[in-house]
Amino acid sequence: MSGLNTVKPSSDIRICFFGDSFVTGTGDPTYLGWTGRVCAAIDKPVTHYNLGIRGNTSVQIESRWQAESSLRFPSDCDARVVFSFGVNDARIEQGKPLVPTEDSVACARSILTMAKAQYLTLLIGPPPVDDSVMNSRIAEISSAYAELCADVEVFYLDTFAAMSQSSYWMSEVALVDGAHPAAAGYEAFAKFVSQWSVWQDWFV
């Protein structure tokens, strides 16, 4: 993959993280979530903007990310965006998904296509929750996002399988509220992201 997904040198790295409650870090008593942890582990200065909103779907993120990122990126900075969403799309309300998979993928395509034309861009996949029905939907969305990212040439990290096997993530999700972990769960998620070679290459 090339173009704007190739790192450009700058001393002013700014990263906007867009997403839902998992980006916000809901449930973490340290208020770091995974985004704060992955940025704290970087060995160079980074300006970190957590722009997660609890309950947001891909549709809502599509409607706001451009305005919110433009306010935080001066023309001379090394601007980067990281998206992570999909769990709320999978929620069942009145007997049907809040956002059908095809609509979720369409929103993700619009977001990623526009983002990569302007900024370094990554998509972090949705994690599992303590609900088998929702997890089937989340797994479906995650797989669809992986195919989409291959098509639009944006790097994608599938977190669903890894976090499904993480005792820290799954046990804390069950104990906290059925969806969100506490500190150890977010630490496991952050470690998984930090060990991703694509993420590491961003800061070489």
TIRO-890096 format. One record per residue: residue in three letters; y, z, x of N, C-alpha, C, O in turn. Coordinates in Angstrom, 2 decimals, decimal comma. Last residue first. Layout:
{node 'Ala' {Y Z X} {Y Z X} {Y Z X} {Y Z X}},
...
END
This chain:
{node 'Val' {4,77 12,96 8,58} {4,48 12,73 10,00} {5,77 12,38 10,73} {5,75 12,14 11,94}},
{node 'Phe' {4,87 13,28 5,89} {5,71 14,15 6,72} {5,40 14,03 8,20} {5,74 14,92 8,98}},
{node 'Trp' {3,10 11,65 4,57} {4,50 11,62 4,13} {5,42 12,35 5,11} {6,62 12,07 5,16}},
{node 'Asp' {0,63 12,38 5,46} {1,27 11,23 6,10} {2,74 11,10 5,70} {3,54 10,50 6,43}},
{node 'Gln' {-0,02 14,40 3,65} {0,24 14,74 5,04} {0,99 13,61 5,76} {1,87 13,87 6,58}},
{node 'Trp' {-0,46 12,86 1,34} {0,61 13,85 1,37} {0,97 14,19 2,82} {2,15 14,26 3,16}},
{node 'Val' {-2,72 11,43 2,22} {-1,50 10,71 1,82} {-0,30 11,65 1,84} {0,77 11,26 2,32}},
{node 'Ser' {-4,63 13,41 2,62} {-4,11 12,67 3,77} {-2,83 11,92 3,44} {-1,95 11,78 4,30}},
{node 'Trp' {-4,52 16,56 1,25} {-4,59 15,13 0,93} {-3,93 14,34 2,06} {-2,78 14,60 2,40}},
{node 'Gln' {-3,96 19,18 1,66} {-4,99 18,58 2,51} {-5,17 17,09 2,25} {-5,91 16,42 2,98}},
{node 'Ser' {-2,13 19,76 -0,32} {-1,68 19,80 1,07} {-2,68 19,15 2,02} {-2,30 18,63 3,06}},
{node 'Val' {-3,75 19,68 -2,63} {-2,69 18,68 -2,44} {-2,30 18,61 -0,96} {-2,15 17,52 -0,42}},
{node 'Phe' {-5,38 21,91 -2,10} {-5,99 20,60 -2,33} {-4,97 19,49 -2,12} {-5,28 18,47 -1,50}},
{node 'Lys' {-3,48 23,94 -1,98} {-4,29 23,64 -0,79} {-4,91 22,25 -0,91} {-4,96 21,50 0,06}},
{node 'Ala' {-2,59 23,94 -4,62} {-1,66 23,57 -3,54} {-2,43 23,21 -2,27} {-2,06 22,27 -1,56}},
{node 'Phe' {-4,89 24,87 -5,90} {-4,35 23,55 -6,23} {-3,45 23,06 -5,10} {-3,54 21,91 -4,68}},
{node 'Ala' {-5,09 27,42 -4,78} {-6,18 26,46 -4,60} {-5,71 25,04 -4,88} {-6,08 24,11 -4,16}},
{node 'Glu' {-2,69 28,51 -5,73} {-2,92 28,41 -4,29} {-4,02 27,40 -3,99} {-3,90 26,61 -3,06}},
{node 'Tyr' {-3,17 28,52 -8,44} {-2,14 27,61 -7,92} {-2,26 27,46 -6,40} {-1,97 26,39 -5,86}},
{node 'Gly' {-5,16 30,52 -8,40} {-5,44 29,18 -8,90} {-4,44 28,16 -8,40} {-4,82 27,07 -7,97}},
{node 'Ala' {-3,79 32,75 -7,46} {-4,90 32,21 -6,67} {-5,26 30,79 -7,11} {-5,62 29,95 -6,29}},
{node 'Ala' {-1,81 33,26 -9,51} {-1,44 32,87 -8,14} {-2,58 32,20 -7,38} {-2,37 31,19 -6,71}},
{node 'Ala' {-3,32 31,94 -12,48} {-2,36 32,83 -11,84} {-2,17 32,35 -10,39} {-2,36 31,17 -10,10}},
{node 'Pro' {-3,50 28,97 -14,61} {-4,03 30,00 -13,72} {-2,93 30,98 -13,31} {-1,78 30,87 -13,72}},
{node 'His' {-3,47 27,92 -18,05} {-2,78 28,10 -16,77} {-3,45 29,17 -15,92} {-3,91 30,18 -16,45}},
{node 'Ala' {-5,26 27,89 -20,25} {-4,72 26,64 -19,69} {-4,20 26,82 -18,27} {-4,44 25,98 -17,40}},
{node 'Gly' {-6,06 30,33 -21,06} {-6,90 29,21 -21,42} {-6,43 27,88 -20,86} {-7,12 26,87 -20,98}},
{node 'Asp' {-4,52 32,30 -20,03} {-4,22 31,86 -21,40} {-5,05 30,67 -21,84} {-4,78 30,07 -22,88}},
{node 'Val' {-6,05 33,96 -17,98} {-4,60 34,00 -18,27} {-4,32 33,58 -19,70} {-3,91 34,41 -20,52}},
{node 'Leu' {-8,83 33,59 -17,81} {-8,28 34,93 -17,95} {-6,83 34,96 -18,41} {-6,42 35,86 -19,13}},
{node 'Ala' {-9,22 30,86 -17,52} {-9,90 31,56 -18,61} {-9,28 32,92 -18,87} {-9,20 33,37 -20,02}},
{node 'Val' {-7,73 30,45 -15,19} {-7,36 29,76 -16,43} {-7,96 30,49 -17,63} {-7,29 30,70 -18,64}},
{node 'Glu' {-9,28 31,92 -13,37} {-7,94 32,40 -13,75} {-7,44 31,73 -15,02} {-6,79 32,37 -15,84}},
{node 'Ser' {-11,59 30,37 -13,24} {-11,68 31,76 -13,68} {-10,32 32,29 -14,10} {-10,22 33,03 -15,08}},
{node 'Met' {-10,62 27,86 -12,36} {-11,26 27,98 -13,66} {-11,33 29,43 -14,14} {-11,16 29,70 -15,33}},
{node 'Trp' {-9,43 28,43 -9,76} {-8,70 27,79 -10,87} {-9,34 28,11 -12,21} {-8,66 28,60 -13,11}},
{node 'Tyr' {-11,50 29,73 -8,35} {-10,18 30,36 -8,49} {-9,45 29,78 -9,69} {-8,91 30,51 -10,52}},
{node 'Ser' {-13,56 27,93 -8,38} {-13,75 29,19 -9,10} {-12,42 29,90 -9,30} {-12,21 30,58 -10,31}},
{node 'Ser' {-13,39 24,55 -8,80} {-12,72 25,67 -8,13} {-12,89 26,94 -8,95} {-12,41 27,02 -10,08}},
{node 'Gln' {-14,32 22,43 -10,16} {-15,28 23,10 -9,29} {-14,68 24,30 -8,56} {-15,36 24,97 -7,79}},
{node 'Ser' {-12,08 21,51 -11,40} {-13,21 21,90 -12,26} {-14,24 22,69 -11,47} {-14,96 23,52 -12,03}},
{node 'Met' {-10,59 20,73 -9,22} {-10,23 21,99 -9,86} {-11,31 22,45 -10,85} {-11,44 23,65 -11,10}},
{node 'Ala' {-11,94 18,30 -8,61} {-11,85 19,38 -7,63} {-11,54 20,72 -8,28} {-12,16 21,73 -7,95}},
{node 'Ala' {-11,61 16,77 -10,98} {-12,95 17,11 -10,48} {-12,90 18,31 -9,53} {-13,71 19,23 -9,64}},
{node 'Phe' {-8,74 16,63 -11,21} {-9,61 17,14 -12,27} {-10,95 17,61 -11,74} {-11,38 18,73 -12,02}},
{node 'Thr' {-7,10 15,43 -9,42} {-7,33 16,86 -9,25} {-8,38 17,41 -10,21} {-8,86 18,53 -10,03}},
{node 'Asp' {-6,61 12,58 -7,75} {-7,38 13,08 -8,88} {-7,68 14,55 -8,62} {-8,44 14,88 -7,71}},
{node 'Leu' {-3,74 11,20 -6,71} {-4,66 12,27 -6,35} {-5,31 12,79 -7,62} {-4,64 13,38 -8,47}},
{node 'Tyr' {-2,60 7,96 -5,81} {-2,99 8,90 -6,88} {-3,97 9,93 -6,35} {-4,90 9,60 -5,62}},
{node 'Phe' {0,00 5,77 -4,80} {-1,08 6,67 -4,43} {-1,31 7,72 -5,52} {-0,37 8,29 -6,07}},
{node 'Val' {0,47 2,68 -6,35} {1,03 4,02 -6,13} {-0,14 4,94 -5,82} {-1,16 4,90 -6,50}},
{node 'Glu' {-0,10 0,01 -7,27} {0,01 0,39 -5,86} {0,88 1,64 -5,64} {1,84 1,64 -4,87}},
{node 'Val' {-0,79 -0,67 -9,78} {0,65 -0,72 -9,46} {0,93 -0,30 -8,02} {2,09 -0,27 -7,60}},
{node 'Asp' {-3,61 -0,43 -9,62} {-2,99 -1,67 -10,07} {-1,53 -1,78 -9,64} {-1,09 -2,83 -9,20}},
{node 'Ala' {-4,05 2,16 -8,87} {-4,58 1,10 -8,02} {-3,91 -0,23 -8,35} {-3,67 -1,05 -7,47}},
{node 'Cys' {-2,89 3,38 -11,09} {-2,26 3,52 -9,77} {-2,78 2,49 -8,78} {-2,02 2,00 -7,95}},
{node 'Leu' {-4,75 2,71 -13,12} {-3,37 2,25 -13,18} {-2,71 2,28 -11,80} {-2,06 1,32 -11,40}},
{node 'Glu' {-7,01 4,11 -12,29} {-7,05 2,64 -12,37} {-5,64 2,06 -12,38} {-5,37 1,05 -11,73}},
{node 'Ala' {-5,99 6,71 -12,53} {-6,49 6,22 -11,23} {-6,52 4,70 -11,21} {-6,11 4,07 -10,23}},
{node 'Tyr' {-5,46 6,88 -15,25} {-4,35 6,93 -14,30} {-4,78 6,40 -12,93} {-4,01 5,71 -12,25}},
{node 'Ala' {-8,07 6,87 -16,23} {-7,18 5,74 -16,56} {-5,97 5,70 -15,62} {-5,52 4,63 -15,23}},
{node 'Ser' {-8,95 9,32 -15,26} {-9,61 8,09 -14,82} {-8,73 6,87 -15,08} {-8,65 5,96 -14,26}},
{node 'Ser' {-7,22 11,00 -16,70} {-7,20 10,99 -15,24} {-7,83 9,72 -14,69} {-7,30 9,11 -13,75}},
{node 'Ile' {-8,03 10,50 -19,33} {-6,68 10,15 -18,91} {-6,60 10,04 -17,39} {-6,00 9,12 -16,86}},
{node 'Glu' {-10,64 11,54 -19,21} {-10,41 10,14 -19,59} {-9,04 9,66 -19,12} {-8,91 8,56 -18,59}},
{node 'Ala' {-10,11 14,20 -18,60} {-10,90 13,38 -17,67} {-10,70 11,89 -17,94} {-10,62 11,09 -17,01}},
{node 'Ile' {-8,77 14,93 -20,93} {-8,06 14,96 -19,65} {-8,79 14,10 -18,62} {-8,16 13,37 -17,86}},
{node 'Arg' {-10,83 14,68 -22,83} {-9,65 13,84 -22,94} {-8,90 13,78 -21,61} {-8,45 12,71 -21,19}},
{node 'Ser' {-12,54 16,66 -21,90} {-13,04 15,30 -22,04} {-11,88 14,31 -22,10} {-11,94 13,23 -21,51}},
{node 'Asn' {-10,85 18,88 -22,13} {-11,25 18,41 -20,80} {-11,84 17,00 -20,84} {-11,67 16,23 -19,89}},
{node 'Met' {-10,69 19,27 -24,86} {-9,51 18,80 -24,13} {-9,89 18,24 -22,77} {-9,32 17,26 -22,32}},
{node 'Val' {-13,33 20,15 -25,21} {-12,84 18,97 -25,92} {-11,62 18,39 -25,21} {-11,53 17,18 -24,99}},
{node 'Ser' {-13,49 22,45 -23,61} {-14,33 21,29 -23,31} {-13,84 20,02 -24,00} {-13,94 18,93 -23,43}},
{node 'Asp' {-11,21 24,39 -22,12} {-11,49 23,81 -23,43} {-12,25 22,50 -23,21} {-11,69 21,55 -22,67}},
{node 'Asp' {-9,49 25,45 -20,04} {-10,69 26,14 -20,53} {-11,01 25,70 -21,96} {-11,08 26,51 -22,89}},
{node 'Val' {-8,61 22,48 -18,14} {-8,29 23,73 -18,82} {-9,59 24,36 -19,31} {-10,67 23,85 -19,01}},
{node 'Pro' {-8,05 20,51 -15,13} {-8,80 20,94 -16,30} {-8,25 22,24 -16,89} {-7,53 22,99 -16,23}},
{node 'Pro' {-4,99 18,64 -14,22} {-6,12 19,53 -13,96} {-6,86 19,91 -15,24} {-6,35 19,66 -16,33}},
{node 'Pro' {-3,85 15,26 -13,72} {-3,89 16,48 -14,53} {-5,13 17,32 -14,24} {-6,21 16,77 -14,05}},
{node 'Gly' {-2,82 13,98 -10,41} {-3,52 13,95 -11,69} {-3,54 15,29 -12,41} {-3,29 16,34 -11,81}},
{node 'Ile' {0,18 12,94 -9,11} {-0,86 13,96 -8,99} {-1,51 14,11 -10,36} {-0,83 14,33 -11,35}},
{node 'Leu' {1,60 10,16 -7,67} {1,16 10,74 -8,93} {0,01 11,70 -8,65} {-0,99 11,32 -8,04}},
{node 'Leu' {4,54 9,40 -5,72} {3,14 9,82 -5,82} {2,87 10,28 -7,25} {3,77 10,73 -7,95}},
{node 'Thr' {6,92 7,41 -3,96} {6,38 7,90 -5,23} {4,91 8,26 -5,13} {4,12 7,53 -4,54}},
{node 'Leu' {10,10 6,74 -2,69} {8,71 7,06 -2,35} {8,11 7,82 -3,53} {8,71 8,76 -4,04}},
{node 'Tyr' {12,13 4,80 -5,00} {11,82 5,98 -4,19} {10,38 5,95 -3,71} {9,54 5,23 -4,25}},
{node 'Gln' {12,43 2,36 -6,39} {13,60 3,08 -5,89} {13,26 4,14 -4,84} {14,03 4,34 -3,90}},
{node 'Ala' {10,09 1,35 -7,23} {11,11 0,37 -6,87} {12,33 1,04 -6,24} {13,17 0,37 -5,64}},
{node 'Lys' {8,71 3,54 -8,07} {8,37 3,00 -6,74} {9,34 1,93 -6,29} {9,41 1,62 -5,10}},
{node 'Ala' {9,86 3,93 -10,65} {10,05 4,91 -9,57} {9,81 4,29 -8,21} {10,60 4,48 -7,29}},
{node 'Met' {9,01 1,79 -12,19} {10,44 1,95 -11,94} {10,68 2,88 -10,76} {11,60 2,66 -9,97}},
{node 'Thr' {6,24 2,23 -12,10} {6,79 0,94 -11,70} {8,26 1,06 -11,36} {8,72 0,51 -10,36}},
{node 'Leu' {5,99 4,83 -13,13} {5,63 4,55 -11,74} {6,21 3,23 -11,25} {6,63 3,14 -10,09}},
{node 'Ile' {6,91 4,57 -15,84} {7,47 5,55 -14,90} {7,23 5,13 -13,46} {8,16 5,07 -12,65}},
{node 'Ser' {5,23 2,56 -16,86} {6,68 2,39 -16,85} {7,33 3,31 -15,83} {8,19 2,89 -15,05}},
{node 'Arg' {2,71 3,79 -16,52} {3,00 2,51 -15,88} {4,51 2,29 -15,78} {5,01 1,88 -14,73}},
{node 'Ala' {2,98 6,02 -18,17} {2,80 6,20 -16,73} {3,11 4,91 -15,99} {3,71 4,95 -14,91}},
{node 'Cys' {3,15 4,73 -20,65} {4,28 5,54 -20,15} {4,19 5,71 -18,65} {5,18 5,57 -17,93}},
{node 'Ala' {0,58 3,60 -20,71} {1,77 2,74 -20,78} {3,00 3,47 -20,27} {3,81 2,89 -19,55}},
{node 'Val' {-1,01 5,87 -20,70} {-1,08 4,95 -19,57} {0,14 4,03 -19,55} {0,67 3,72 -18,48}},
{node 'Ser' {-0,31 6,90 -23,20} {-0,10 7,70 -22,00} {-0,09 6,81 -20,76} {0,74 6,99 -19,87}},
{node 'Asp' {-1,24 4,88 -24,85} {0,21 5,14 -24,79} {0,56 5,96 -23,55} {1,59 5,74 -22,92}},
{node 'Glu' {-3,98 5,07 -24,41} {-3,31 3,81 -24,10} {-1,79 3,99 -24,01} {-1,12 3,33 -23,21}},
{node 'Thr' {-4,50 7,73 -25,31} {-4,66 7,36 -23,91} {-3,91 6,08 -23,55} {-3,27 6,01 -22,50}},
{node 'Pro' {-2,00 9,15 -27,50} {-3,23 8,38 -27,26} {-3,29 7,88 -25,82} {-2,26 7,64 -25,19}},
{node 'Val' {-0,75 12,29 -27,51} {-0,40 10,96 -27,02} {-1,71 10,21 -26,77} {-2,48 10,61 -25,89}},
{node 'Leu' {-2,18 14,17 -28,99} {-0,72 14,15 -29,08} {-0,17 12,81 -28,59} {0,76 12,26 -29,19}},
{node 'Pro' {-5,10 13,11 -30,75} {-4,41 13,40 -29,50} {-2,89 13,30 -29,67} {-2,39 12,45 -30,40}},
{node 'Lys' {-5,75 14,65 -33,99} {-5,66 13,49 -33,10} {-4,90 13,86 -31,83} {-4,12 14,81 -31,84}},
{node 'Gly' {-5,68 16,83 -35,73} {-6,90 16,06 -35,62} {-6,84 14,84 -34,72} {-7,80 14,07 -34,68}},
{node 'Gln' {-3,25 18,08 -35,42} {-3,58 17,45 -36,70} {-4,73 16,44 -36,55} {-4,73 15,37 -37,16}},
{node 'Glu' {-3,55 17,62 -32,00} {-2,72 18,16 -33,07} {-2,97 17,35 -34,34} {-2,91 16,12 -34,34}},
{node 'Ile' {-4,84 18,13 -28,89} {-5,18 17,66 -30,23} {-4,31 18,37 -31,25} {-4,33 19,60 -31,34}},
{node 'Arg' {-3,64 17,10 -25,71} {-3,70 18,11 -26,76} {-4,00 17,47 -28,11} {-3,47 16,41 -28,44}},
{node 'Ala' {-3,20 15,14 -23,84} {-4,58 15,32 -24,32} {-4,71 16,36 -25,43} {-5,77 16,49 -26,03}},
{node 'Asp' {-0,59 15,40 -23,11} {-0,97 14,18 -23,82} {-2,33 14,36 -24,48} {-2,58 13,81 -25,55}},
{node 'Asn' {-0,77 17,70 -21,60} {-0,20 17,79 -22,94} {-0,48 16,53 -23,77} {-0,59 16,61 -24,99}},
{node 'Val' {-1,93 16,58 -19,27} {-2,64 17,60 -20,04} {-2,09 17,70 -21,46} {-2,86 17,78 -22,41}},
{node 'Gly' {-0,11 14,78 -18,09} {-1,30 14,28 -18,77} {-2,02 15,30 -19,63} {-2,66 14,93 -20,62}},
{node 'Phe' {1,37 14,86 -14,76} {1,37 15,09 -16,20} {0,06 14,58 -16,80} {-0,77 14,02 -16,09}},
{node 'Ser' {3,40 14,61 -12,13} {2,12 15,20 -12,49} {2,16 15,56 -13,98} {2,90 16,45 -14,39}},
{node 'Phe' {5,10 12,92 -9,49} {4,86 13,12 -10,91} {3,49 13,76 -11,11} {2,55 13,50 -10,36}},
{node 'Val' {7,54 13,02 -7,10} {6,14 13,33 -7,34} {6,00 13,63 -8,84} {6,70 14,50 -9,37}},
{node 'Val' {9,76 11,14 -5,13} {9,43 11,69 -6,44} {7,91 11,89 -6,53} {7,13 11,04 -6,10}},
{node 'Arg' {12,36 11,16 -2,67} {10,95 11,05 -3,02} {10,71 11,68 -4,38} {11,37 12,66 -4,74}},
{node 'Ala' {14,79 10,01 -0,37} {14,46 10,43 -1,74} {13,01 10,16 -2,08} {12,48 9,08 -1,82}},
{node 'Asp' {16,63 10,83 2,06} {15,26 10,33 1,99} {14,67 10,83 0,67} {14,13 11,93 0,60}},
{node 'Cys' {20,12 9,98 1,38} {19,00 10,90 1,60} {17,67 10,16 1,58} {17,59 9,02 1,15}},
{node 'Asp' {22,37 8,47 0,79} {21,94 8,50 2,18} {20,76 9,44 2,44} {20,42 9,69 3,60}},
{node 'Ser' {23,01 8,74 -1,91} {22,55 7,43 -1,42} {21,98 7,48 -0,01} {21,18 6,62 0,36}},
{node 'Pro' {21,60 11,75 -3,32} {22,71 10,96 -2,78} {22,17 9,70 -2,09} {21,00 9,64 -1,74}},
{node 'Phe' {19,84 12,84 -5,90} {19,63 11,99 -4,74} {20,90 11,26 -4,33} {21,26 10,25 -4,95}},
{node 'Arg' {20,28 14,16 -8,25} {19,85 14,96 -7,10} {19,68 14,16 -5,82} {19,41 14,73 -4,77}},
{node 'Leu' {20,79 12,46 -10,31} {21,76 13,53 -10,07} {21,48 14,28 -8,77} {22,36 14,98 -8,25}},
{node 'Ser' {18,51 10,92 -10,42} {19,73 10,31 -9,89} {20,80 11,35 -9,59} {21,63 11,15 -8,71}},
{node 'Ser' {16,66 12,61 -11,70} {16,52 12,33 -10,27} {17,81 11,77 -9,68} {18,17 12,11 -8,55}},
{node 'Glu' {17,60 12,61 -14,34} {17,53 13,87 -13,59} {17,39 13,62 -12,09} {17,95 14,37 -11,29}},
{node 'Ala' {17,44 9,92 -15,12} {18,73 10,62 -15,14} {18,70 11,86 -14,27} {19,65 12,13 -13,53}},
{node 'Gln' {14,65 9,50 -14,80} {15,63 8,71 -14,06} {16,99 9,40 -13,99} {17,62 9,45 -12,94}},
{node 'Trp' {13,27 11,31 -16,51} {13,15 11,42 -15,06} {14,23 10,66 -14,30} {14,69 11,13 -13,26}},
{node 'Arg' {13,35 11,15 -19,33} {14,33 11,96 -18,62} {14,35 11,82 -17,10} {15,34 12,18 -16,47}},
{node 'Ser' {11,40 9,67 -20,59} {12,75 9,61 -21,14} {13,79 10,32 -20,28} {14,99 10,12 -20,48}},
{node 'Glu' {9,03 10,29 -19,28} {9,58 8,94 -19,15} {11,04 8,88 -19,58} {11,83 8,13 -19,01}},
{node 'Ile' {8,64 12,82 -20,30} {9,00 12,66 -18,89} {9,59 11,28 -18,64} {10,53 11,14 -17,86}},
{node 'Gln' {7,90 12,22 -22,91} {9,12 12,99 -22,66} {9,58 12,86 -21,21} {10,78 12,79 -20,94}},
{node 'Val' {5,50 10,83 -22,46} {6,60 10,20 -23,21} {7,92 10,91 -22,91} {8,94 10,26 -22,68}},
{node 'Ser' {3,86 12,68 -21,24} {4,31 11,52 -20,46} {5,49 10,85 -21,14} {6,39 10,34 -20,47}},
{node 'Thr' {5,13 15,87 -22,42} {4,14 14,79 -22,36} {4,68 13,68 -21,46} {5,82 13,74 -21,00}},
{node 'Asn' {5,86 19,31 -21,86} {6,24 17,89 -21,77} {5,02 16,98 -21,71} {4,03 17,28 -21,04}},
{node 'Gly' {5,22 21,97 -21,81} {4,95 21,23 -23,03} {5,25 19,75 -22,97} {4,94 19,01 -23,90}},
{node 'Arg' {7,74 22,91 -19,58} {6,53 23,31 -20,28} {6,40 22,54 -21,60} {7,34 22,47 -22,38}},
{node 'Ile' {8,81 20,77 -17,15} {9,19 21,38 -18,43} {7,91 21,66 -19,21} {7,11 20,77 -19,47}},
{node 'Gly' {9,72 20,46 -13,71} {8,70 20,56 -14,75} {9,27 21,20 -16,00} {10,12 22,09 -15,91}},
{node 'Leu' {11,20 20,10 -11,46} {11,72 19,58 -12,72} {10,62 19,50 -13,78} {10,60 18,60 -14,62}},
{node 'Asn' {12,12 21,50 -8,61} {11,05 21,63 -9,59} {11,63 21,26 -10,96} {12,43 21,99 -11,53}},
{node 'Tyr' {13,00 20,16 -5,65} {13,50 20,29 -7,01} {12,30 20,35 -7,96} {11,57 19,37 -8,11}},
{node 'His' {13,56 20,95 -2,35} {12,52 20,91 -3,38} {13,16 21,14 -4,75} {13,78 22,18 -5,00}},
{node 'Thr' {14,24 19,62 0,70} {14,89 20,13 -0,51} {13,95 19,87 -1,68} {13,59 18,73 -1,97}},
{node 'Val' {12,84 20,57 3,78} {12,71 19,75 2,57} {13,51 20,42 1,45} {13,46 21,64 1,29}},
{node 'Pro' {12,31 20,66 7,28} {13,14 21,02 6,12} {12,99 20,02 4,97} {13,00 18,81 5,17}},
{node 'Lys' {8,81 20,85 8,22} {10,17 20,33 8,42} {10,98 20,64 7,17} {10,41 20,87 6,11}},
{node 'Asp' {6,15 21,42 7,69} {6,75 21,94 8,92} {8,09 21,29 9,25} {8,47 21,19 10,42}},
{node 'Ile' {5,15 22,64 4,51} {5,63 21,50 5,30} {6,38 22,02 6,52} {7,17 22,96 6,40}},
{node 'Ala' {4,63 24,81 2,95} {3,68 24,53 4,04} {4,12 23,36 4,92} {3,52 23,13 5,97}},
{node 'Ala' {6,48 24,77 0,96} {6,58 25,85 1,95} {5,69 25,57 3,16} {5,97 26,04 4,26}},
{node 'Cys' {5,48 22,70 -0,58} {6,71 22,49 0,18} {6,89 23,56 1,25} {7,40 23,27 2,34}},
{node 'Val' {3,25 23,85 -1,71} {3,06 22,68 -0,84} {4,32 22,41 -0,02} {4,23 21,95 1,12}},
{node 'Arg' {4,46 26,01 -3,14} {3,53 26,26 -2,04} {3,38 25,04 -1,12} {3,37 25,19 0,10}},
{node 'Gly' {5,97 24,78 -5,09} {6,62 25,64 -4,12} {5,75 25,87 -2,90} {6,24 25,93 -1,77}},
{node 'Thr' {3,90 23,48 -6,49} {4,94 22,69 -5,82} {5,68 23,52 -4,77} {5,98 23,02 -3,69}},
{node 'Trp' {2,27 25,38 -7,65} {1,74 24,60 -6,53} {2,84 23,85 -5,80} {2,72 23,61 -4,60}},
{node 'Gly' {4,07 28,50 -8,11} {3,25 27,40 -8,58} {2,65 26,64 -7,41} {2,52 27,18 -6,32}},
{node 'Leu' {5,86 30,58 -7,67} {5,83 29,48 -6,71} {5,08 28,26 -7,26} {5,41 27,13 -6,91}},
{node 'Tyr' {5,87 32,93 -9,13} {6,81 31,86 -9,52} {6,87 30,72 -8,50} {7,85 29,97 -8,48}},
{node 'Thr' {4,06 34,92 -8,92} {4,95 34,73 -7,77} {6,02 33,67 -8,03} {6,96 33,52 -7,25}},
{node 'Pro' {2,54 34,78 -11,21} {3,47 35,90 -11,09} {4,40 35,79 -9,88} {5,41 36,49 -9,81}},
{node 'Asp' {1,96 31,92 -12,99} {1,97 32,42 -11,61} {2,99 33,55 -11,48} {4,18 33,31 -11,62}},
{node 'Gly' {2,34 30,94 -15,52} {1,22 31,84 -15,30} {1,19 32,47 -13,92} {0,46 33,44 -13,70}},
{node 'Thr' {3,67 27,82 -14,62} {3,47 28,81 -15,68} {2,21 29,63 -15,41} {1,15 29,08 -15,11}},
{node 'Gly' {4,67 25,92 -12,89} {3,94 27,07 -12,35} {3,74 28,17 -13,35} {3,64 29,34 -12,98}},
{node 'Thr' {5,78 23,44 -13,35} {6,65 24,62 -13,42} {5,99 25,83 -12,77} {6,67 26,66 -12,17}},
{node 'Val' {3,46 21,94 -13,27} {4,48 21,73 -12,24} {5,42 22,92 -12,19} {5,81 23,37 -11,11}},
{node 'Phe' {2,31 22,93 -15,56} {1,58 23,09 -14,29} {2,50 22,83 -13,11} {2,34 23,44 -12,05}},
{node 'Ser' {4,02 22,19 -17,59} {3,96 23,60 -17,21} {3,21 23,84 -15,91} {3,44 24,84 -15,23}},
{node 'Asp' {4,91 18,96 -16,26} {4,79 19,89 -17,37} {4,73 21,33 -16,86} {5,30 21,65 -15,82}},
{node 'Gly' {7,11 16,95 -14,27} {5,86 17,20 -14,96} {6,00 18,22 -16,06} {7,05 18,35 -16,69}},
{node 'Phe' {8,34 16,07 -11,08} {8,44 15,95 -12,52} {7,09 16,21 -13,17} {6,06 15,74 -12,69}},
{node 'Phe' {9,99 16,98 -8,29} {8,68 17,10 -8,91} {8,86 17,09 -10,43} {9,47 18,00 -10,99}},
{node 'Cys' {11,81 15,41 -5,83} {11,84 15,83 -7,23} {10,41 15,83 -7,77} {9,71 14,82 -7,71}},
{node 'Ile' {12,77 16,05 -2,59} {11,64 15,71 -3,44} {11,86 16,27 -4,84} {12,08 17,47 -5,00}},
{node 'Arg' {14,45 14,92 0,24} {14,58 15,57 -1,06} {13,45 15,09 -1,97} {13,20 13,89 -2,10}},
{node 'Ile' {15,30 15,16 3,57} {14,21 14,83 2,64} {14,39 15,63 1,36} {14,49 16,86 1,38}},
{node 'Asp' {17,21 14,39 5,83} {17,51 14,96 4,52} {16,46 14,51 3,51} {16,69 13,60 2,71}},
{node 'Ser' {16,67 12,99 8,04} {16,68 14,44 8,21} {16,93 15,15 6,88} {16,86 16,38 6,82}},
{node 'Ser' {14,38 10,27 7,90} {15,65 10,88 7,51} {15,54 12,37 7,73} {14,46 12,95 7,62}},
{node 'Pro' {12,40 7,32 7,92} {12,88 8,51 8,60} {14,22 8,98 8,06} {15,10 8,17 7,78}},
{node 'Lys' {10,30 6,47 5,23} {11,48 6,08 5,99} {12,06 7,33 6,63} {12,21 8,34 5,94}},
{node 'Val' {6,92 5,69 4,50} {7,93 6,71 4,80} {9,08 6,12 5,60} {8,86 5,36 6,55}},
{node 'Thr' {6,11 3,52 1,91} {6,07 3,73 3,35} {7,22 4,65 3,73} {8,36 4,43 3,33}},
{node 'Asn' {6,54 2,93 -0,64} {5,59 4,01 -0,40} {5,30 4,18 1,08} {4,36 4,88 1,46}},
{node 'Leu' {8,16 0,74 -0,76} {8,82 2,04 -0,77} {7,84 3,20 -0,70} {8,26 4,36 -0,71}},
{node 'Gly' {5,79 -1,26 0,97} {7,07 -1,16 0,29} {7,64 0,23 0,38} {7,63 0,85 1,44}},
{node 'Ser' {2,26 -0,72 0,44} {3,44 -0,87 1,29} {4,71 -0,65 0,50} {4,71 0,05 -0,51}},
{node 'Met' {-1,19 0,00 0,84} {0,00 0,00 0,00} {1,24 0,00 0,88} {1,26 0,64 1,93}},
END
